[in-house]
Amino acid sequence: MSAIWVWRGKKKSDRATSSLAQWLIVAVSGLNLLFIFGLPLSLWWIGVWKLAYGVPAIVIALYTLAAV
C-alpha cells in the first residue's frame, strides 16, 4: 500500500520511467518463462535421443534467448 502512495507522489517524468521499468520487468520475466517451459517442451517434442546427432536449432535459439 505504501508503494502506491509513494508512486503517486512522484513527478510525472519519474512515473513514466517507473512505468517503463515495470514493462521491462514484465518482458524479461516473460522471456524467462518462455525459456523455462520451452526448453523441456522442445526436447520432448524433438526427442532427446536426437541430441546424439547435434543440438537442434530450436534448442540453440532457446539458449541464446537465455543469454539475452
KAKAFEN-V726907 format. One record per residue. N is the residue number from 1. OMEGA is omega in degrees with one decimal (999 if undefined). NEAR is the number of other C-alpha atoms within 12 Angstrom. Layout:
BEGIN
n: {N/N}
omega: {OMEGA/OMEGA}
near: {NEAR/NEAR}
END
This chain:
BEGIN
n: {1/2/3/4/5/6/7/8/9/10/11/12/13/14/15/16/17/18/19/20/21/22/23/24/25/26/27/28/29/30/31/32/33/34/35/36/37/38/39/40/41/42/43/44/45/46/47/48/49/50/51/52/53/54/55/56/57/58/59/60/61/62/63/64/65/66/67/68}
omega: {-178.7/178.7/177.4/179.9/178.1/-178.9/179.8/-178.9/-178.1/175.1/-177.9/179.7/176.7/179.3/178.5/178.0/-179.8/176.3/176.6/179.1/178.3/178.1/177.1/177.3/178.9/-180.0/-179.9/178.6/177.7/177.6/176.9/177.5/176.5/178.5/-176.1/-179.1/-175.9/-177.6/178.2/179.1/179.4/177.5/177.7/-177.8/-178.5/-176.2/-176.2/-178.2/178.8/175.8/176.9/-179.5/-178.9/-178.2/179.1/-176.5/-179.2/178.4/176.0/178.4/179.4/176.0/175.6/177.5/180.0/-179.8/-179.6/999}
near: {7/8/10/11/9/13/18/16/13/16/12/12/13/15/17/15/15/20/16/14/14/14/14/14/14/14/15/18/17/17/22/21/17/20/26/19/17/24/28/19/17/25/23/16/15/20/18/18/13/16/17/9/11/14/19/21/17/22/28/19/18/26/22/15/21/21/12/13}
END
